[in-house]
Amino acid sequence: MLTIIKADGSAERRQLDAMRARAAQTGEEINRAAAAIMDDVRCRGFEAVREYSLKFDKSEPRELGAEELEAAAKRISPELLNALQKSADHIRAYQSRLRDEIQFGEVSWDSPVGGKVGRIVRPLRRVGVYVPGGRAAYPSSVLMNVLPAKVAGVDEVVMVTPPTEYLNDAVLAAAWVAGVDRAIAVGGAQAVAALTYGAGFIPKIDKLVGPGNAYVAAAKRLAYGVLDIDMVAGPSEVLVIADGGADPTYVAADLLSQAEHDPLASAVLLTTSQDLAEAVDREIVRQTGYLSRNEIIQASLRDYGCAIVCRTMEECARLADEIAPEHLEVVTEDPRAVLPMLHNAGAIFLGANTPEPLGDYMAGPDHVLPTSGTARFFSPLSVDAFIKKTSVLEFGREDLAKVKDEIIALAQSEELTAHANSIQVRFE
């Protein structure tokens, strides 16, 4: 089931090109549909949101009160509620530690030429969290998107999720556990548009985070610039670096844990051992037989799963950096020795007992991670994503006098005479 490739400089390149192709831009038809909805909501406001909700979700948008969220928490099993609360505790603790490293408020220092410069660090005021419905309704993603914003000190966190038949008790319970300020039953591109421009009782927000279908992703791209977004996520992916001593049962299980997400999901093994690659393939066949999403797994592995046998661990690391995966597991005798070689990954999991699902649910670091190679320049969602920084400048007349001639010279070189005049009038 798992294609095994011996690295030779070209065979592995063909496989990497296929992986990149799966993250191609959203189709033009979807982009046009999302753009039409965004523009209609911008022009007509809530009436347009209501029409699209009735058309696509067969239900009007409505606010979900705190009592409705609490009631959902009481309907789910005590075991699931306990798991949500424990996960929330770990996420909150991790994000609080990150927050403590940020110096909120104003800091300033003396400029080399006199006067003071500095900055103010503040949380955003209002953030939206999109939560999908249907099969992709994941309560863990509610925690992972909401809690960093709450820990950062965001004034109001607004969750939107598709209405009526799509409402999921575990999702609503997670919203209650995380302390969502407002929950609104509205979904699709119309929800993104409503949060972007404000529509009726749906407020305009400063930033939108959370995954969605292709229409939601297209709408988020269109909204960017009017508000901020986290990222436009692609298909899920895991890459495992393993040496010959790794347990093939564990490695296979971890590859399968991502392959079950989506037929477009990618699961890749980089190893220095041909024997391990073959043993992992046998384990994948065995374990897939008793897993519930075996059809999705088979499609994912057929098209985007592979094992690449490299000559050295350094070659494994170079390929991993080029792929820049969402999740990167290091299952070697000394994973800490491999870590300095790795520069591009959303999250790195060290050792045989640090599987990717630990990060998805319980460890504390966020599972909202860059995909499709964007870990080269994007970072995981965290409290950092929910703060903004404002520069502060304060010069006296004598301080300004020390640099006025240089400012005037620069302004005149750019033919911005009003800029130069703004300085000159103070010294005439």
C-alpha positions in Angstrom: 0.0 0.0 0.0 2.9 2.4 0.8 5.0 3.3 -2.2 8.7 2.7 -1.3 11.2 5.0 -3.1 14.9 4.7 -3.0 16.3 8.3 -3.0 18.4 8.9 -6.1 18.0 12.6 -6.6 15.0 12.3 -9.0 12.6 9.6 -7.9 11.9 11.4 -4.6 11.5 14.7 -6.5 8.7 13.3 -8.6 6.9 12.3 -5.4 7.4 15.7 -3.8 6.0 17.4 -6.9 2.9 15.3 -6.6 2.5 16.3 -3.0 2.8 20.0 -3.8 0.2 19.7 -6.7 -2.5 18.5 -4.2 -2.4 21.9 -2.5 -3.2 23.8 -5.7 -5.3 26.9 -5.6 -9.0 26.7 -5.1 -10.9 26.3 -8.4 -12.0 29.4 -10.2 -15.7 28.4 -9.9 -15.4 28.3 -6.1 -13.5 31.6 -6.1 -16.2 33.3 -8.2 -19.0 31.9 -6.0 -17.3 33.1 -2.8 -16.5 36.5 -4.3 -20.2 36.9 -5.2 -21.3 36.1 -1.7 -18.7 38.4 -0.1 -19.7 41.3 -2.3 -23.5 40.7 -1.8 -23.1 40.7 2.0 -20.9 43.8 1.8 -23.7 45.6 -0.1 -26.9 44.2 1.4 -25.7 43.1 4.9 -27.8 40.7 7.0 -30.5 40.2 4.5 -28.0 38.6 2.1 -26.6 36.5 5.0 -30.1 35.3 5.8 -30.9 34.4 2.2 -27.7 32.4 1.8 -28.2 30.6 5.1 -31.7 29.6 4.1 -30.4 28.5 0.6 -27.4 26.4 1.8 -28.2 25.4 5.4 -32.0 25.6 5.3 -32.0 27.7 8.5 -31.8 31.3 9.6 -28.7 32.5 11.4 -29.3 32.8 15.2 -27.4 33.5 18.4 -26.7 30.5 20.6 -27.0 31.6 24.3 -24.7 30.5 27.0 -27.4 28.3 28.5 -27.6 26.4 25.2 -23.9 25.7 25.2 -24.0 24.6 28.9 -26.9 22.3 28.1 -24.9 20.7 25.3 -22.1 20.1 27.8 -24.5 18.2 30.0 -25.7 16.1 27.1 -22.3 14.7 26.1 -20.7 11.9 28.1 -18.9 12.8 31.4 -15.8 11.1 29.9 -15.8 13.4 26.9 -16.5 16.5 29.0 -13.6 15.6 31.3 -11.3 15.1 28.3 -12.3 18.6 26.9 -11.7 20.2 30.3 -8.3 18.5 30.7 -7.3 19.4 27.2 -8.4 23.0 27.8 -6.3 23.1 31.0 -3.2 22.0 29.2 -3.7 24.4 26.3 -4.4 27.3 28.7 -1.2 26.5 30.7 1.0 26.4 27.5 -0.4 29.6 26.0 -0.2 31.4 29.4 3.5 30.5 29.5 3.9 32.0 26.0 1.9 35.1 27.0 4.2 35.7 30.0 7.1 36.0 27.6 5.4 39.0 25.9 5.7 42.4 27.4 2.2 43.9 27.2 1.6 47.6 27.6 4.0 50.4 26.6 7.8 50.1 26.6 10.0 53.0 25.5 13.7 53.9 25.4 15.9 56.8 24.5 16.6 57.3 20.8 20.3 57.7 19.9 19.6 61.2 18.6 17.4 62.2 21.6 13.7 61.8 22.2 12.0 58.5 23.0 10.8 55.6 20.8 9.1 52.4 21.7 5.9 50.4 21.2 2.6 49.4 22.8 1.6 45.7 22.8 -2.1 45.1 23.1 -4.5 42.2 22.4 -7.0 42.4 19.5 -10.4 43.6 20.5 -12.7 41.1 18.7 -11.8 37.8 17.0 -14.0 35.3 15.1 -13.5 31.5 15.1 -15.0 29.5 12.3 -16.0 25.9 13.3 -17.1 23.5 10.5 -20.2 21.4 10.8 -21.0 17.9 9.6 -18.2 15.2 9.6 -15.5 17.9 10.1 -17.0 19.1 13.4 -14.0 18.8 15.8 -14.4 20.0 19.3 -10.6 19.9 19.8 -10.3 22.6 17.2 -12.7 24.9 19.1 -10.3 24.7 22.1 -7.2 25.2 20.0 -8.6 28.3 18.2 -10.5 29.9 21.1 -8.1 29.5 24.1 -5.0 31.3 22.7 -7.3 34.3 22.0 -8.8 34.2 25.5 -5.3 33.8 27.1 -4.0 36.7 25.0 -6.8 38.9 26.5 -9.0 39.4 23.4 -12.1 41.3 24.6 -14.6 39.3 22.6 -14.3 35.9 20.9 -17.2 35.1 18.5 -17.7 31.5 17.3 -19.7 30.8 14.1 -20.7 27.3 13.1 -23.3 26.0 10.6 -26.8 25.9 12.0 -29.6 23.5 12.9 -28.9 19.9 11.8 -25.2 20.6 11.7 -25.0 21.7 15.4 -22.8 19.3 17.3 -23.2 18.9 21.1 -19.4 18.3 21.5 -18.6 21.4 19.6 -21.0 23.5 21.7 -19.7 21.9 24.9 -16.1 22.8 23.8 -17.3 26.4 23.2 -18.7 26.5 26.8 -15.5 25.0 28.2 -13.3 27.5 26.3 -15.4 30.4 27.4 -16.6 31.7 24.0 -18.2 35.1 24.4 -20.7 34.7 21.6 -21.8 31.7 19.5 -23.7 32.3 16.3 -25.3 29.6 14.2 -24.2 30.7 10.7 -21.8 29.0 8.3 -20.2 29.0 4.9 -18.8 31.9 2.9 -21.8 34.0 4.2 -20.5 33.6 7.8 -17.1 34.8 6.7 -18.6 37.8 4.9 -20.8 38.7 7.8 -17.9 38.7 10.2 -15.8 40.7 7.7 -18.2 43.5 7.2 -20.7 43.2 10.1 -24.3 42.2 9.3 -27.2 42.6 11.6 -26.5 41.1 15.0 -23.3 39.5 13.6 -20.5 41.8 14.5 -17.5 42.9 12.5 -14.3 41.4 13.8 -10.6 42.1 13.6 -9.3 38.6 12.8 -10.8 35.3 11.7 -9.3 31.9 12.5 -10.4 28.3 12.0 -10.7 25.8 9.2 -13.6 25.4 6.7 -14.4 23.9 3.3 -13.2 25.3 0.0 -15.8 28.1 -0.1 -14.8 29.2 3.4 -11.1 29.1 2.5 -11.8 31.2 -0.6 -13.8 33.7 1.4 -11.0 34.0 4.0 -8.6 34.8 1.2 -10.9 37.5 -0.1 -11.5 38.9 3.4 -7.8 39.2 4.1 -6.9 42.9 4.1 -10.2 44.0 5.5 -9.4 41.8 8.5 -6.6 39.5 9.4 -6.7 35.7 9.1 -4.7 32.9 10.6 -3.8 31.0 7.4 -5.5 29.2 4.5 -4.9 25.6 5.5 -4.3 22.9 3.0 -4.7 19.1 3.4 -3.3 17.6 6.6 0.1 15.9 6.5 2.6 14.0 8.6 6.2 13.2 8.0 8.1 10.6 10.1 11.9 10.4 10.2 12.9 7.0 11.5 16.0 4.9 11.8 16.3 1.1 11.6 15.6 0.8 15.3 12.1 2.3 15.1 9.1 0.1 15.9 7.2 -0.3 12.6 3.9 -0.8 14.5 4.2 2.7 16.0 5.4 4.3 12.7 2.6 2.8 10.7 0.0 3.8 13.3 1.2 7.4 13.2 1.2 7.6 9.4 -2.4 6.3 9.4 -3.5 8.8 12.0 -3.1 11.6 9.3 -4.1 9.5 6.3 -7.6 9.0 7.8 -8.3 12.8 7.6 -8.8 13.2 3.9 -8.1 11.5 0.6 -5.7 14.5 0.0 -3.9 14.0 3.3 -0.2 13.2 3.0 1.8 10.6 5.0 5.5 10.3 4.3 8.2 8.1 5.9 11.9 9.1 5.6 14.2 6.4 6.7 17.7 5.1 6.3 16.4 1.5 6.5 14.9 -0.4 3.6 13.9 -3.1 6.1 12.0 -0.6 8.2 10.2 0.8 5.2 9.0 -2.7 4.2 7.9 -3.6 7.7 6.0 -0.3 8.0 4.2 -1.1 4.8 3.1 -4.5 6.1 1.9 -2.9 9.3 -0.1 -0.3 7.4 -1.9 -3.1 5.5 -2.6 -5.0 8.7 -3.8 -2.0 10.8 -5.9 -0.5 8.0 -8.0 -3.6 8.0 -9.6 -2.7 11.4 -9.8 1.1 11.0 -13.2 2.8 10.3 -12.0 5.1 7.6 -10.1 2.6 5.6 -11.4 3.8 2.2 -10.1 7.3 2.9 -6.8 5.9 4.2 -6.3 3.8 1.1 -7.0 6.8 -1.2 -4.6 9.0 0.7 -1.8 6.5 0.8 -2.3 5.5 -2.8 -1.9 9.1 -4.1 0.2 10.9 -1.5 1.7 8.3 0.8 5.3 7.0 0.4 8.4 5.8 2.1 11.7 7.3 0.9 14.8 5.4 1.8 17.7 7.8 2.2 21.4 7.2 2.4 22.0 9.2 5.6 20.0 10.9 8.4 21.3 14.2 7.1 19.6 13.5 3.8 16.4 12.7 5.6 16.6 16.1 7.4 17.3 17.9 4.1 14.3 16.4 2.5 12.1 17.1 5.6 13.2 20.8 5.4 12.2 20.9 1.8 8.8 19.4 2.4 8.3 21.6 5.5 5.5 19.4 6.9 2.7 20.3 9.2 3.6 17.5 11.6 7.1 16.1 11.8 7.9 13.0 14.0 11.5 12.0 14.8 11.6 8.4 15.8 15.3 7.6 16.1 17.7 6.4 18.8 18.6 9.9 19.7 15.9 12.3 18.4 17.5 15.3 20.1 20.6 14.8 17.9 18.4 15.2 14.8 16.6 18.3 16.0 19.3 20.8 15.1 19.1 19.7 11.5 15.4 20.5 11.2 14.3 24.0 10.5 10.9 23.8 8.7 7.9 22.2 10.4 4.7 23.2 12.0 5.3 21.0 15.1 8.1 18.6 15.8 7.4 15.4 17.9 10.5 13.9 19.5 10.7 10.2 20.3 8.7 7.0 19.9 6.2 8.0 22.6 5.4 11.4 21.3 2.8 10.6 18.6 1.1 13.3 16.5 -2.4 12.7 18.2 -0.8 13.8 21.5 -0.4 17.2 19.9 -3.9 17.2 18.4 -5.6 16.7 21.7 -3.7 17.0 25.0 -0.1 18.2 25.1 -0.9 22.0 25.1 0.8 23.4 22.0 -1.7 24.4 19.3 -2.7 22.0 16.6 -3.5 24.8 14.1 -0.3 24.5 12.1 1.0 25.6 8.7 0.5 23.1 5.9 1.6 22.6 2.3 5.2 23.8 2.8 4.2 27.1 4.5 6.0 26.1 7.7 9.0 27.7 5.9 7.5 31.0 6.9 4.3 30.5 8.9 4.1 29.6 12.6 1.6 27.6 14.7 -1.4 29.5 16.1 -0.7 31.0 19.5 -1.2 34.0 21.7 1.2 35.8 19.4 -1.5 35.7 16.7 -3.9 37.7 18.8 -1.8 40.7 19.7 -0.9 43.8 17.8 2.0 46.2 18.2 1.9 50.0 17.8 5.0 52.1 17.5 5.4 55.1 19.8 7.6 58.2 19.0 8.1 61.2 21.3 10.6 63.9 20.4 11.2 67.4 21.8 12.1 70.4 19.7 15.8 70.0 20.5 15.7 66.3 19.6 14.0 67.1 16.3 16.6 69.8 15.5 19.4 67.2 15.5 17.9 65.3 12.6 15.9 68.0 10.7 18.4 68.5 7.9 18.6 64.8 7.1 14.8 64.5 7.1 14.5 67.4 4.7 17.2 66.0 2.4 15.5 62.6 2.2 12.0 64.2 1.6 13.3 66.4 -1.1 15.1 63.5 -2.8 11.7 61.8 -3.1 10.0 65.1 -4.3 7.8 65.0 -1.2 7.9 68.7 -0.5 5.1 68.7 2.0 7.1 66.2 4.1 10.0 68.6 4.0 7.8 71.5 4.8 6.4 69.8 7.9 9.9 69.9 9.3 10.9 73.4 8.0 7.9 75.3 9.4 9.0 74.3 12.9 12.3 76.0 12.6 11.5 79.2 10.6 
